[in-house]
Amino acid sequence: MSIDIGIVGLDKSGKTTIFNALTKGQADTKSSTPHIGKAKVPEPRLKALADMLQPKRVVPAEVSYIDIGASVKGGDRGMGGQILSDLSNTDALINVVRAFTDDSIPHVEGSLDVERDITAIDLELTLHDAGIISRRLERIETSLKGADPTERQSLLREQQLLEKLKAELEKEMPIRQLGLTADETKAISNFQFLTAKPLLIAVNIGEGQIGESTSLEAELNSRHRGVGRGVIALCGKLEMELTQLDEEAEKEYRTEFGITEPVLERVIRLSYQLLDLITFFTTVSEEVKAWPIPKGTTALKAAGKIHSDMERGFIRAEAISYDDLMKCDNLAEAHKKGRLRLEGKGYPVQDGDVITFLFNI
């Protein structure tokens, strides 16, 4: 399973630079064309499992980053509307906000203002969602005229929910913060609203600001952190350059600049938190693999993430926690010690579970 994250922001904010830092890519930072790249999710537990079980193949989870290239500013006008629509299939968004100074790269608004730029992208995403709702409400009004009683009730429920969302969007309240019920969330899932997606604000600082990054991040989080929303401060240019070095040189430079964690690891960790994801592992066919799933996913649905046949023919799951397995030499010993658990369809998979699914089709 791959997680798809879209990278947005104003022109000249460093979107492609951060894309390169996250994917170890070399995309042209002056190009306005979209870029797509993948990054393997750092997972120490996967390496430990591989060292223990010695599989022929080790498969980490992956994140796909989509750098849309052009600015999203422009809403439903021209390219902006198409770009925003392309973002609908992503699982989360990163809004790159410029905080670095570079006289050779003029800011599109003429001056640096982090708060203004955060608000500008928030507004574009809100306008996009409000536009979708308005168009759907118009179609519902038309459909109601010829609807039978059953269909009419369904349309009226949808109309009521969409009007509620529209009213909140007009107050500049993103959908992710509305505390929708499970049924309401399911009802609007096909719309893929952008303000319903988790959003990580990446404040792109200069090298001279690295010493202030922790305090800047804390200050901005105090104002902008919320449900499915957080802030990270990073130096995109330096991080991009560091990914092009060999491992030893990269460590030396990180130590010199006081950077304790690579940007990829920080962004993925925060993205997992915003998406409320956990990881479980499978060890079949001489392959150890990591699977990211939403917290609370049942064993039945987790099996379906691997293959629909597993979900359809689910019998039971044999599970053991990562910590319990590490106390044994292998799965066979874990079985002898009674550490393996038999779980049914409704079992909520826990972070770090190592699972074998038994199924019959």
MOCORKA-V351588 format. One record per residue. N is the residue number from 1. RES is the residue in one letter. D_CENTER is the distance of its C-alpha to the mean C-alpha in whole Angstrom. Layout:
n res d_center
N RES D_CENTER
N RES D_CENTER
//
This chain:
n res d_center
1 M 12
2 S 10
3 I 6
4 D 6
5 I 5
6 G 8
7 I 10
8 V 13
9 G 16
10 L 20
11 D 22
12 K 23
13 S 20
14 G 19
15 K 16
16 T 17
17 T 19
18 I 15
19 F 14
20 N 17
21 A 16
22 L 13
23 T 15
24 K 18
25 G 19
26 Q 22
27 A 21
28 D 24
29 T 23
30 K 25
31 S 24
32 S 23
33 T 22
34 P 18
35 H 17
36 I 15
37 G 14
38 K 13
39 A 13
40 K 14
41 V 12
42 P 15
43 E 16
44 P 20
45 R 21
46 L 20
47 K 23
48 A 25
49 L 25
50 A 26
51 D 29
52 M 30
53 L 30
54 Q 31
55 P 29
56 K 29
57 R 26
58 V 23
59 V 19
60 P 16
61 A 13
62 E 11
63 V 8
64 S 9
65 Y 9
66 I 11
67 D 13
68 I 15
69 G 18
70 A 20
71 S 20
72 V 18
73 K 21
74 G 24
75 G 22
76 D 24
77 R 26
78 G 27
79 M 24
80 G 22
81 G 22
82 Q 21
83 I 18
84 L 16
85 S 17
86 D 15
87 L 12
88 S 13
89 N 11
90 T 8
91 D 5
92 A 4
93 L 6
94 I 8
95 N 12
96 V 14
97 V 17
98 R 21
99 A 23
100 F 25
101 T 28
102 D 30
103 D 33
104 S 32
105 I 29
106 P 30
107 H 27
108 V 27
109 E 28
110 G 31
111 S 30
112 L 27
113 D 26
114 V 22
115 E 23
116 R 24
117 D 21
118 I 18
119 T 20
120 A 21
121 I 17
122 D 17
123 L 20
124 E 19
125 L 16
126 T 19
127 L 21
128 H 19
129 D 19
130 A 22
131 G 24
132 I 22
133 I 24
134 S 27
135 R 27
136 R 27
137 L 29
138 E 32
139 R 32
140 I 32
141 E 35
142 T 36
143 S 36
144 L 37
145 K 40
146 G 41
147 A 39
148 D 41
149 P 40
150 T 38
151 E 35
152 R 36
153 Q 35
154 S 32
155 L 32
156 L 33
157 R 30
158 E 27
159 Q 29
160 Q 29
161 L 26
162 L 25
163 E 27
164 K 26
165 L 23
166 K 25
167 A 27
168 E 24
169 L 22
170 E 25
171 K 25
172 E 22
173 M 20
174 P 17
175 I 16
176 R 13
177 Q 16
178 L 19
179 G 19
180 L 19
181 T 21
182 A 20
183 D 22
184 E 21
185 T 17
186 K 19
187 A 21
188 I 19
189 S 16
190 N 18
191 F 18
192 Q 14
193 F 14
194 L 12
195 T 13
196 A 12
197 K 8
198 P 7
199 L 8
200 L 8
201 I 12
202 A 13
203 V 17
204 N 19
205 I 22
206 G 25
207 E 26
208 G 29
209 Q 26
210 I 25
211 G 27
212 E 26
213 S 22
214 T 22
215 S 24
216 L 23
217 E 19
218 A 21
219 E 23
220 L 20
221 N 18
222 S 21
223 R 21
224 H 18
225 R 16
226 G 15
227 V 14
228 G 10
229 R 11
230 G 12
231 V 14
232 I 14
233 A 17
234 L 18
235 C 20
236 G 19
237 K 22
238 L 23
239 E 20
240 M 20
241 E 24
242 L 23
243 T 21
244 Q 24
245 L 27
246 D 28
247 E 26
248 E 29
249 A 30
250 E 26
251 K 27
252 E 30
253 Y 28
254 R 25
255 T 28
256 E 30
257 F 28
258 G 27
259 I 23
260 T 22
261 E 19
262 P 17
263 V 15
264 L 13
265 E 13
266 R 12
267 V 9
268 I 8
269 R 10
270 L 9
271 S 5
272 Y 6
273 Q 9
274 L 7
275 L 6
276 D 9
277 L 9
278 I 12
279 T 14
280 F 17
281 F 20
282 T 22
283 T 25
284 V 27
285 S 29
286 E 29
287 E 26
288 V 23
289 K 20
290 A 16
291 W 14
292 P 11
293 I 11
294 P 11
295 K 14
296 G 17
297 T 17
298 T 20
299 A 22
300 L 23
301 K 19
302 A 18
303 A 21
304 G 20
305 K 17
306 I 19
307 H 22
308 S 23
309 D 27
310 M 26
311 E 25
312 R 28
313 G 30
314 F 29
315 I 31
316 R 30
317 A 27
318 E 29
319 A 27
320 I 27
321 S 25
322 Y 24
323 D 26
324 D 29
325 L 29
326 M 29
327 K 32
328 C 34
329 D 35
330 N 33
331 L 32
332 A 36
333 E 37
334 A 34
335 H 36
336 K 39
337 K 38
338 G 37
339 R 33
340 L 32
341 R 31
342 L 31
343 E 29
344 G 29
345 K 27
346 G 26
347 Y 25
348 P 21
349 V 20
350 Q 19
351 D 17
352 G 19
353 D 21
354 V 23
355 I 24
356 T 26
357 F 26
358 L 30
359 F 30
360 N 33
361 I 33
//
